């Protein structure tokens, strides 16, 4: 779980502690999405169906 949280986008990790009323909520939703994708085994960077995969 810790690895998944650390692999979330940087704005999420920073935004979760932001003093504004809406940014922590948006960040929490994105963090939940990242965790959900990791549990499903799709990984954080699950590409959209119309995005071609780039070879590394």
C-alpha positions as CSV (number, residue, x, y, z in Angstrom):
1,X,0.0,0.0,0.0
2,X,2.8,2.4,0.8
3,X,4.4,1.9,-2.6
4,X,1.1,2.7,-4.2
5,X,0.7,5.9,-2.3
6,X,4.3,6.9,-3.1
7,X,3.7,6.2,-6.8
8,X,0.7,8.5,-6.9
9,X,1.2,11.8,-8.7
10,X,3.2,14.4,-6.7
11,X,0.3,16.9,-6.7
12,X,-1.8,14.3,-4.9
13,X,0.7,13.8,-2.1
14,X,1.1,17.6,-1.7
15,X,-2.6,18.4,-2.3
16,X,-3.9,16.2,0.4
17,X,-2.4,18.7,2.9
18,X,-3.4,21.9,1.1
19,X,-5.2,24.5,3.2
20,X,-7.8,25.2,0.5
21,X,-11.2,23.5,0.9
22,X,-11.4,21.8,-2.5
23,X,-7.8,20.6,-3.3
24,X,-7.6,18.0,-0.5
25,X,-10.9,16.5,-1.7
26,X,-9.7,16.3,-5.3
27,X,-6.4,14.8,-4.1
28,X,-8.1,12.3,-2.0
29,X,-10.3,11.2,-4.9
30,X,-7.2,10.8,-7.1
31,X,-5.4,8.8,-4.4
32,X,-8.4,6.5,-4.0
33,X,-8.3,6.0,-7.8
34,X,-4.6,5.1,-7.8
35,X,-5.2,2.7,-4.9
36,X,-8.2,1.1,-6.7
37,X,-6.2,0.6,-9.9
38,X,-3.4,-0.9,-8.0
39,X,-5.7,-3.4,-6.3
40,X,-7.2,-4.3,-9.6
41,X,-3.7,-4.9,-10.9
42,X,-4.0,-2.2,-13.6
43,X,-1.2,0.0,-12.1
44,X,-1.2,3.7,-11.6
45,X,-0.6,4.6,-15.2
46,X,-3.3,2.6,-16.8
47,X,-3.5,3.9,-20.4
48,X,-6.8,4.8,-22.0
49,X,-8.0,2.4,-24.6
50,X,-7.3,4.9,-27.4
51,X,-3.7,5.6,-26.3
52,X,-1.0,3.6,-28.0
53,X,1.6,2.0,-25.7
54,X,5.1,3.4,-26.1
55,X,7.9,0.9,-26.0
56,X,10.6,1.7,-23.5
